[in-house]
Amino acid sequence: MKLQEIADAIEQTKASYFAEIVSDVDAAKAEASKIAHDSTRSTDWIREQTDAVIERFNVERKAKADAVAAKLETLYKDGLHAAADVFAKQPTAGELAYLQAFNMKERIVKADVDSALLSLKSSAVATAAVCGRAAAFGIKCDKSMPGYIAVSGAYGECLDADKGLVMSYGHASRTGSGSAMVFSSDSLRESMRAKYVANEFTNALRAVSDFE
């Protein structure tokens, strides 16, 4: 898979999982509500049946979460390896000479950065070096390019965050001694779910994909 495809797959895997869990939550809530409104049953029976719904939901949700977490780990590893292959391509002699001259400048301005990026556009390593030095002067590249160390760091942080979110998202429990249910996904609104889909790692993969 290409880097762009891996980034898309990571984000789509999470988005699909969130959507599926929301659907499962709605179904569990409907089932629990039907139980709670059965006036022919005792309070103890309603609580027991509600607990059964919760237990079944959590078992099924964890199985799905385990599968998604494993899939994400594979995609993340594929992305890191593919990025490493891109950064393994060393700059040409001409590109190295240009980069050395750029790095020797005591002062650089935005025009210097833009010119260097244009001249070194075929090299991920050189482009990342230019953006890194530009940042030291307070200059932001129009299209930031992370180095391999930054990609590797994002890999660990984002994978841990994604797996943690997937494993905890949607967990059900009963509130107090009653039959009401609460889900961890209830507090994560649609806008927040969208925020968690894209992350620093997938953004980095897309930046590096320009050099495949």
HUQUI-V641213 format. One record per residue. N is the residue number from 0. RES is the residue in one letter. SS is DSSP state (hx for helix, st for strand, lp for the rest). PSI is psi as a letter, one per 40 degrees, with the letter a starting at -180 (NA if undefined). OMEGA is omega as a letter, one per 40 degrees, with the letter a starting at -180 (999 if undefined). Layout:
# HUQUI-V641213
n->(N N)
res->(RES RES)
ss->(SS SS)
psi->(PSI PSI)
omega->(OMEGA OMEGA)
This chain:
# HUQUI-V641213
n->(0 1 2 3 4 5 6 7 8 9 10 11 12 13 14 15 16 17 18 19 20 21 22 23 24 25 26 27 28 29 30 31 32 33 34 35 36 37 38 39 40 41 42 43 44 45 46 47 48 49 50 51 52 53 54 55 56 57 58 59 60 61 62 63 64 65 66 67 68 69 70 71 72 73 74 75 76 77 78 79 80 81 82 83 84 85 86 87 88 89 90 91 92 93 94 95 96 97 98 99 100 101 102 103 104 105 106 107 108 109 110 111 112 113 114 115 116 117 118 119 120 121 122 123 124 125 126 127 128 129 130 131 132 133 134 135 136 137 138 139 140 141 142 143 144 145 146 147 148 149 150 151 152 153 154 155 156 157 158 159 160 161 162 163 164 165 166 167 168 169 170 171 172 173 174 175 176 177 178 179 180 181 182 183 184 185 186 187 188 189 190 191 192 193 194 195 196 197 198 199 200 201 202 203 204 205 206 207 208 209 210 211)
res->(M K L Q E I A D A I E Q T K A S Y F A E I V S D V D A A K A E A S K I A H D S T R S T D W I R E Q T D A V I E R F N V E R K A K A D A V A A K L E T L Y K D G L H A A A D V F A K Q P T A G E L A Y L Q A F N M K E R I V K A D V D S A L L S L K S S A V A T A A V C G R A A A F G I K C D K S M P G Y I A V S G A Y G E C L D A D K G L V M S Y G H A S R T G S G S A M V F S S D S L R E S M R A K Y V A N E F T N A L R A V S D F E)
ss->(lp lp hx hx hx hx hx hx hx hx hx hx hx hx hx hx hx hx hx hx hx hx hx hx hx hx hx hx hx hx hx hx hx hx hx hx lp lp lp lp lp lp hx hx hx hx hx hx hx hx hx hx hx hx hx hx hx hx hx hx hx hx hx hx hx hx hx hx hx hx hx hx hx hx hx hx hx hx hx hx hx hx hx hx hx hx hx lp lp lp lp lp hx hx hx hx hx hx hx hx hx hx hx hx lp lp lp lp lp hx hx hx hx hx hx hx hx hx hx lp lp lp lp hx hx hx hx hx hx hx hx hx hx hx hx hx lp lp lp lp lp lp lp lp lp lp lp hx hx hx hx hx hx hx hx hx hx hx hx hx hx hx hx hx hx hx hx hx lp lp lp st st st lp lp lp lp lp lp st st st hx hx hx hx lp lp hx hx hx hx hx hx hx hx lp lp hx hx hx hx hx hx hx hx hx hx lp lp lp)
psi->(i i d d d d d d d d d d d d d d d d d d d d d d d d d d d d d d d d d d e g e e i i d d d d d d d d d d d d d d d d d d d d d d d d d d d d d d d d d d d d d d d d d d d d e e h i i i d d d d d d d d d d d e h d h i i d d d d d d d d d d f e e h d d d d d d d d d d d d d e e h h i d g i h i i d d d d d d d d d d d d d d d d d d d d e h e h i i h h a e a e i i i i d e d e g i d d d d d d e d i a d d d d d d d d d d e e NA)
omega->(i a i i i i i a i a a i i a i i i a a a i i i i i i i i a i i i i i a a i a a a i i i i a i a a i i i i a a i i a i a i a i i a i a a i i i i i i i i i i a a i i i i i i a i i a i i i i i i i i a i i i a a i a a i i a a i a a a i a i a a a a a i a a i i i i a i i i a i i i a a i i i a a a i a i i i i i i i a a a i i a a i i i a a a a i a a i i a i a a a a a i a a a a a a a a a i i i i a a i i a a a i i i a i a a i a i 999)
